[in-house]
Amino acid sequence: MPRRQFLAMSSAGLLLGLASPKAFATGAPRGLVQRFLEIDQAGWVTVYAKHLDMGQGIWSGLASILAEELDADWSRVRVVGAPAKMPDYAHTVWGAQTTGGSTSIANSWEQMRLAGATARAMLVQAAATAWHAPPEAIEVRGSVLRWGKREAGFGALAAAAGRLPAPKASPKPRADYRLLGRPLPQLDARAKSSGQVRYGIDGSLPGMKIAVIARPPRIGGRLIGYDTAVSRLPGVVAVVEVPGGVAIVADNTWQAIKARGLLQARWEHGDAAGLSSEALFARFDTAMAKEAPTFREDKGDPQAAFHAAANVVEARFEFPYLAHAPMETPSVSGVFTGGRCAMRAGFQSQTLNQGAVAEVLGIAPEQVTLDTVPAGGSFGRRAASNSDWVVDLAQILKATGGRWPIKLVRTREDDIGGAHYRPQTTHVLRGGLDAGGKLVAIEQRSAGQGVFPQFDPKVPEINRSSVLEGNATALYSVPNTRLSWWRIDVPVTVETYRGISNNHECVAKEIFIDRMARAAGADPVAFRLALLGHDPRQQAVLRLAAEKIGWDTPPLPGRWRGVSVHTADASFVAQIAEVSGTTEAFRIERIVAAIDVGLALNPDTLRSQVEGGIGFGLSSALYGGITFEDGAPVQRNFDRYRMMRMHEMPREIEVHIVESDHPPTGIGEPGSVVAPAAVINALERMGMTPVVRFPVIGEAQA
């Protein structure tokens, strides 16, 4: 299906992307338009998604909520990204238009239900008026309204409905659902599988140029000077200095990359000169040993509990920087002319991006139009708090005076070596058992960078969402706990990464808890269930996973099992892994997952997210890692930044969904953080030396 162009050039000047759904009108008679949907006179239902679809299927998920309330024909529904417009499309909790934290469905659930129910009521009223029928007698199904022998499609009634005032409407009860709770094909499945979806890296405009940026070889380096000789190379139209480097603008991508490779630039080493991963881990240890923590939280009397404990177990975990490495590197197109700017990309934080571009160009945010298209992955990279990947293009447009439309392209080396990473972190944990094997105390000390630049000890949410969310003192009911964090500032930019801190906290917590169970001589499932007596939903998913894998029956000879559970973003996950082989050459035979996400809108999407999340999490924990030497990242492409391969994936993955009456929550992040600990726990039970540093395997087997 064709979608609107975000901008076009004509003799009249720049035609910008549209500022609101009402601007989508073409001069034909109006259809039914609301903030979140439009129904045209051909009967198409267009849903405006305020959240970014970056492969998690959220556009179809949001559309399905609205289509359910509207009683629309699913084959006549389409989705486009909503304009960057506040407050119309604000995240109702975070107060900005953005996507993250696996909150899209939960955040938009009531909005989309109400939008669909309201539009349905307007269509029914239009039909009732035209047919002189009682509204309550009109049936709606599959985009058709019926009363007796009379019937009309949405398109025939859209204009009349659009002239009516919006009534108060109530969403339907779950018992009447026809779409939600059942497998439903993704609206863009055919387009994606046939290459028809146009991502930010795709497409062009007449006269569009391609830009790449040359950056210093070491983090934080500064440009001293450069030779402009490359400006005379074929196809190169501009060589301009921008903050952080030198931009090469050329007629095509190859010309731009070739010229960048020949650019003679002189760089001054920055604050990160000499930085190494090993030195940074040592710095973490020094801080934890000699400095007061940035944040500390006690419950009960942990010091006394450890003093009285019959057995104390300690563990240490070191996590490296990680690159997001989405399939589509962050690329963005734009044009700046007439005091207005329009950009096209997979924007994840529209409000931040819009404001950042406006600041660079010296215009009002309302003069910046963002056309949000699907993104080929993000994992947090597009949510960068400084909007760097969008600001870079704004700087180039400014430096070139808006002479051309420009697409800024990042190569894989630009992306992986670009120093926007998940933080490097150290966790040191200690647990105390009483004489009966009961866990009576936990202490966790952590050191690392904070994802968010601000820190307020009075607002624990900031601390937890940055580095401590999902920590060892949070999930389990333990009477005495101490949680400490040392914030270490390093001149390396760190960003949100799929799961925020859950992606390392869950791994450390669950390996540690499994070691505590072994020290207590306890069954790892029973040990966890005893600590989860306060959390029946978490208990339920663990019991379901154990039931489905046949926990009470020993595994096949030569196989070992490991358990992991976690709660994140109001969703509950349990996974049990089976591995075979040896600790040096193992095979992941099976992972059984159980999830509770409230109402399961589309079981197929949930299963695919858990399956993909398992691959993502295992890839990061087993193989992923960015290391620094002398202020520069060593890994810059997939030759050294190792990813999990298809033959290394678990042979079998089962996903079981708990039936729930709770409102829907998300699974994109919670489903991606649990598998590493389940696999490592199985391997440690097999006999693997206790894991300290990640990645477990790394690039040695690349």
N, C-alpha and C positions, 0 to 999 in steps of 0.2 A: 504494500500500500504506500502511495506517495505520502511524504510528510512535508511540512512547510519548509521552505528555505529560510535560513536564519538571517541572511542578508543577500543583497544583490546590488550590482552596480548598473547604473543607467545614465543616460544623458542628463537626467534630472538630479542626479546625485546619488546618495546612499539611501536605500530602502532598508530600514532596520527590522530586526526581529520584533515580534509583537509583544507589547507590554502586558497584555491581559487577554484572557480567552475571548472577550468581546471583540477584540481587534481581529479575530480570525474571520469575521464576516467578509463576504466578497461583493456585497452589493445586492445579492439575491435576497428574497424575503427571509427574515430571521427565523432561526429554529429556536430550540429551547437551550438557553445558555445559563450555566451556573459557574461558580468558582472552580468546581472540580469536574464538570462535565459539559459537553455540548451534544445535542441531538440535532442532526441536520435533516433536511427534507427528503434525503435518500434513506433515512432510517439508521445511519451510522451513529453509534454512540462513541464519542471521543472522550476519553478520561484524561485529565490533566494530573500527572503524578508530581507531587512536590518533592519526592525522594528520588535519588539516583538509582537506576538499575545498573549494577556493575557485574552482572552475572548471577545474582542471587534470586532472580525471578520476581523482584519486588513489583515491577510494573504490572505483571499479570496478577500478582497477589492483591494489589490495591484495586485493580479493575474488577476482580472477582467479587470483592465486597460490595462495590457499587452496583455491579451487574445483578448480584443476588437481590438486593433491595429493589432494584428497578424492574426485575423479572425480564431482563434483556436476553436476546439471542446471543450467546457467547461468540458465535461466528460473525457477528455484526458489531463487535466491540474492538476498539483500537486505543492505543495509549501514546501520548507524547509527553515530553517533559514540560512541566509547568514553567511559566516565566519566572525570572528572578524578581520577586515582588513581595515586599513586606508591607503589612503584616499578613497578607492573604495566605501565604504559603509557609508561614513560620512553623518550626517545630514547636509543639505546644508546651514542651518542658524547657527546652534550651533557648527559646526566644530568638532564634535565627533560622533561616532556611538552610537546612543541612541534613545529612544522612549519616548515621553511625550508631554504634552501640547495639546493633540488632533491634532497633526500636521502631523501624518504619511501620510495621503492621500495627503494633501496639499504639503507636502515636497517632496513626491515621484511622484506626478502627472506627471510632464513633463518628469522625468527620465523614468518612466515605459511606457509612451506613445511612447517616442523616441526609447526605446529598442524594443518594439513590432513592431513599424513601420519599424525599420531598419532590424530586422530579417525577416519580411515579404518581404521586398524588396530583400533581399538576396535569399530567397526561390524562389521568382518570377524570379530573374535573372538566378538561376540554372535551373529552368524549361525552361525558354526561350532559354538558350544555348542548352539544351538537345533536345528540340523540334524544334529548329530553328524558334521560334515564336517571334513576337513582344511582349515585356514585358507588354505593356499597354493593350494587348488583353487577358491576362491571368486573369481568375477569381479565387479568393480565398474565400473559405467559409468552415467552419467546419473542418479545418485542411486538406482540399483537394484543390489542384490546378487543374484547368481545362482550356483547350483550344481546342475548337472544340470537337473531339471525344477522345482527349487525356486527361488523368487525372493521378494524382499521389498524394499520401499522404505526409504529412510532413516528415515521417520517410524515405521514399524512396529518398527524395531530401536533407536530412539534411547534409549528408557528403559532397556532392558537394557544398552546400550553405556555409558550414563551411570553405571551402577553399577560398572563395571569400573575397576581401577586403570589409569592411563595407562602404556602400554608404551613402550619405546624403539622409535622408528620412524625409518626412513630415507627421505628424499625420493626420488622417482622420477628416473630418468635423463631427459635432455632428449629422447632418441629416443622416449620414450613420451608426450610432451606432446600433448594434444588441443586445449587451449584457448590456451596461451601461444604466442606467435610468429605468431598469426593474427589477422586483423581480428575484433574482438569488440564487439558493441553495448554502449554504456554502459548500466549498469543504470538510471540515472535519466534517460535521454534522453527518453522519452515524458513523464515527469512534468515535466521542465523545459520541454519544448516546448509543453506544454499548461497551464502555469501552476500545476501542482499542488504543486510543491516549496514548502515553507514556510521562508523564510529568517528571519534574526533580525529583520528589519524587519517581518515579517508576523505575523499572529495577535494574539490578545487573550485576556484572562481576565475573568471577571465582576468589575466594579468597577475595572478597570485604568485608570490615568490616563496621560497623555502629558506628558513633560517636555522642555523645551528650555532651553538655557543662554545667557544674555547675557554676552558676554565683552568685555574692553577693546578698543578699536579699534586700539591699537598693541600690539605684542608686548611681553610682560612688564609691561603696565600693571596697576595695582592699584585695587581698588574703594575709593572714599572714602565713598560713601553712595548711597542711592537712595530714590525716592518710592514708597511702597507702594500708591499709588492704583490700580494695575492689578490689585491683589488683589480689587477690587470688580467687575471686569469679568465679564460672563456666562461661566460655565464654568470660571473660574479658581478653583482650590481651595487653592493655596499659592504663595507667593513667598518663597523662602528663599535666604539667602546660602550659597554653597558656595565652597571654595577655587578661585580663578580667575574667579569671576563670580557671577551671580544666576540661580537656577533658577526657571523658571515651570512650574508643574504645573497642568494643566487637564484637562477631560473629553475633549477631542479635540485633534488636531494643529493645526488651524486656529486654535482659540481660544488655544492656547499660543503659536503664532508671532505672532498678532496682538497679544497682550498684550506679548510681548517687544519688538515694534516700538514700542509706546507707553511702554515703561518709561523713566523718567527716572533715569538713573544718572550718577554723577560718578566720573571715573576719573583716577588719577594716572599720568602717563607713567612707564614703567619704564626699565630699563637700555638698551633698544633704541631709545629716542627719538633721532631723527636718523639712524638706520641707513639706508643706501642700498646698493644692489647695486654701484654704481660705486665708492663709497668702500671697500666691502669688497674688490673686486678690487685697488684701490690698496694696501690694507693687506696683502694677500697678497704683492704685489710688494716692498713695503718689508721684510717679514719675510724673504723669500728673499734679498734683497740685503744685509741688515744683521745678521741674527740667525743663531745656530747652529741647524741643523736639529734637530727633535725625534727624528728617526730617520735614520740613514744606513747604507748597506750598499755596500761596494765589492767588486768581483771583478777580479782582474788588476791592471793599472796603467793606469787610464783616462786619467790626466793625461798620461802619456808617449805613449799611443796617439793622443790628440787632437793632441798636439804634432807627431807624425810623420805624421798623416793628410794625404793628398793633397787631400781635399775634405771640408769640414765643412758639414753641413746643420742648420739650427735650425728649430724649430717651436714654436708656442704655441697652447694651447687653453684656452678659458674656458667652463666649464659652469655653468649656473644652478641654483638650487633647482628641484626638481620636486615637484609634488603627486602623490600616488598615484592619487587620483580613481577609486576602484573604482566599478563600477556601483551596487552597494549601499553606501550610506554606512554607516559603523560604527554600528549601532544594537543596543541590548541591552535585554532585559526582565528584571525581577527582582522578588522579594518578600523581605521581611525580617521575620520574626516568630518568636517563641518562641526567640530566640537562635540561629536558623538562617537562612541565606540561600540562595536558589536563583536562578540566572540562566540565561537562554537566549539564545544568539547563536552566530555563527560564530567561536568562540574559536580562535586560532592558537597561543597560548602558555598552555595551561591551568594549568601549575604556577605561572607568574608571576601570572596573573590571579587564581587562587584565593588565593594568598598575599597579594596586594595588597588584595583585597576583605576578607579576614579582618582585615588590619591596620587598615583604616578602621573596620570595625564592631566591633573589639575581641573577636573570636571566634577559635576555632581554625580552621585551614584545612580540617580535616575537617568543619567545620560549614557549609562553603560547597560547594554542589552546582552544577556547571556542566553544562548540557545543550548539547552541541556539535551544531549543525545546519549544513548547507552554507552557505557564504558566497558572496555575489555579487561575488567579487573581493576582493583584498587588496593584492597587490604589495608586501607588507611592512608595510602600515599597521597591520594587526591584531596584528603582532608587536612593537608598541611596547614598549620595555624598561621604561617606567614604567606600562604598562597603563592609560594615561590614559582611554581611552574606556570601560573597564569601571569604573575607580575613580570616574569622574564619577557613574555611577549609584549606586554604593555611598554616595557622599557625599550624594546626594539622598535615598536611602532612610533614611540616618541622620538627616538634617536634618528629615525628615517623620515620624520616629518609626515607620517601617514601617506607616503607617496604610493605605496602598494598595499593590497591585501597580503598578509603574510601568514604562513603556517610555520610554527616553531616545532621542530622535530627533535626528539631525543632518541639517540641510538641506545642499544642495550648497554653499552659501556657507560654512556651518560647516566643511565638510570641506576645501574648497580653500583657504579663508582661515584655516584653523586652525593654521597654522605647525607642522606636523609633516612635514618635507620631506626629500628627498634633498639632501645637502650641496651648496652652491656650491663649485666647485673650480677651481683653475688648474693646468695642467701645462705645463712648459717642457722641451722635449726637444732633444737635440743628438746627432747621429750622425756618425761619422768613417768615411770610405772610404779604402782604400789605392789605389795607382795602378792596380790591376787591377779596381777597383770592388767589392772585398770589404768588407763591413761589419765593422770591427775594433773599434768602440767605440760605446757608447750611454751617455748621461747623461740621467736624468730627475729633474727637480725638481718637486715638487708641494706645494701648500698648500691647506688647507681644514680644515673641522671633521671630527672623528672621529665615526663613528656610535655607537661605544660609549664610555661616559663614562670608563672606565678606560684607562690606558695603561701598558704595561710594556715598556721597550726590550729586556728580556731575552726577551720572548715575541713574536717577529716575527709569529706567526699573528694576534695581536690587531691589529697594525698593518695587515697585508695585508688581512684580512677587513673592516677598517673603511674603508680608502681606497686600499690599494695592490694588492689582489688583481687579477691580470691585467695588471700594469704592463709597460712596454716591455722590461724586462730579464729577464722571467720565461720567456717562451715560446721565444724564439729563441736559438740557440747563438751567442753573441757573446763573444769572449775577455775583453773589458775593459768593465766596466759600473760605473756609480755611480747609486745610487737614494737620493734624499733627500726627506724629507717634513717640512713645517713644520705643526704642529698649531696652528690658530688658533681660539681659543674665542670664540664669538659667542652672544649670548642668543637664539638661534633653535633650537628643538628639531629635531634631525635624526634620521631613523629609517632602518632598513633599507629598501631600495627594490629592486625586482626586479633581481637580479644583483649586489646589494651594490655594490662598487666596479667590478665588471666592466662595468657599464653606461656608465661614462665612460672607464675605463682601456682597454677594448678599442677603443673608438672612436678615442681619441687614438693608441694604439699602432699600429693598422692604417692610419690615414691617414699617420702618420709613416713607417711602413715602406714604404708605397707611394711616398712622396716620395723616400725613400732609393733605391728601385729606379729611379725616373725619373732621379735624379741619377747613378746608376751606368750608365744606359743599358741597363738589364736588363729582361727580361720579368718582370712582377710575380709570375707563378706560379713561374717558374724561380728567381727571387730568393728567394722564400720557401722553396721546397723545399730550396735549398742551406743555408738556416739551420735547417732542421728535420731534418737528417740523424740527430739523436739521438732522434727522435720518430716512429717509423714509423706509429703510428695517426693522428697529425695529418697526416702526409704523405699517408696513404691517403685521408682525406676530401677533401683538397685535389685530389688527382689525380682522384677520382671526380667532384667538382663540375666540374672542368675538362673531363673527358671528356663529361659529360652536356650541357654547354652548347656543346660543340664548340670548345674554346679554340683548337685549331690551325687552325680555319677563321675567317677574318675575319667580324665581325658584319655584318649588313645595312647598307647605306649609311645614314648618318645616326644610327647607333647607336654607343654607347660602353660599354665594359665596365669594371667595377671589382671588385676581389677583397678578401676579408676572411676571416681564419681566427682561431679562438680555442679555448682549452681552459679549461673551468671545471667545477667539481663532478665531476671525473673523466669528463667527456663532451667529445667532440671535434666541432667544427663548422667547416664551410667554406661560404661563400656567394659567388656571383658574380652581380653585377647587370648588367643592360643598361638603359640609358636612352636617350631620344631627345629631339628638340626643341632648345631652347636652354637656356643656364644660367639664364635668367630665367623661362622657361616650359618646364619639362622634364616628361617622362612616364616613369615607371618601367615599362618594358615587361615585364621578366622578372627573376625571381630564381631561381637554381638553388641548392639547398642540399644538402649531404651531411652526414650525422651518424653518429657512432659512439657508441652508448650501451650497449655490451655487448649482452646479449640483449634484443632488441626485443620486449617483452611484448605490445604491441598496436600494430601499425604505424599503424593509423588514428589512435589517440590521439597518437602521436608526430608524425605529419604535422600534425594540427590544432594541436598546441602550437607547432610551428615556424611554421606559417602565422600564427597569432595573435601569436606572439612577434615576427615580422617587422613586423606592423602596430604593435605596441606600441613597439618600438624606433625605428621610423621616426617615429612620432608624437612621441615624446620629443625626438628629435634635430632634426627639421625644424620642429616647431611649439611644443613644450612649454617653458614657462619661467615661474617665479615671480620677480618682481622686487620689491624693496623700495624704498619712498620714505618718508622720515621715520618709520621704524620700523614701517611697515604694509605688508602684501603688497598689490600693485596688483591682481592677478588673484584673483577670488573666485568665478567661475562660468565656464561654457564659452563665454560671449560673448568673454572675453579669454584664458582658458586653452584654447588651441587644440588640438583633437584632429584626427588624420588622418581624412579622410572616405572613404567607400566608393569614390568615383570616383578617389581619389588612390592607392589601393592598387595594387601591381603587377598588371598585366594577367594575368600568369601566375606561379604559384609551383610549383616542382617540389621535392619532398623525396625524396632517395634515402638509403636506410638501409644502412649497412655490415653485412654478416653477421659476427657476432662470437660467440666462445665465452666472452667475459668475462662476469662477473656484471652485472646491469642497473644502470644509473645513471640520472640524471635529465636532463630536457631543458627544463623549464619556464623556467628562467633562462638557461642557455647558449644556447638558441635565440632569445632576445630581444635579445642584445647585439651581434650580428654585422652585421646588415643596414645600419645607418647608415653604417658605414665603407665597405662595398661600394658603396653608392649615391654617397656623397660622392667616393670615389676615381674612379668613372666620370665624375662631373660635373667634377672637377678635370682629368681627362684630356680632357674636352670643351673645357675652357678657363675654368672657373669660377675666380675669384680664390681663392687658398688660404684655406680656412676657418680662422678664429680663434675666433670666438664662436658659441656655440649659444644658442638654436635657429637653424638656418640660415635659415629663412623667418620663423618667429614669427607673431605675431598680425596683422601688417600685411596678410596676405591672408585674414584671417578673414572 
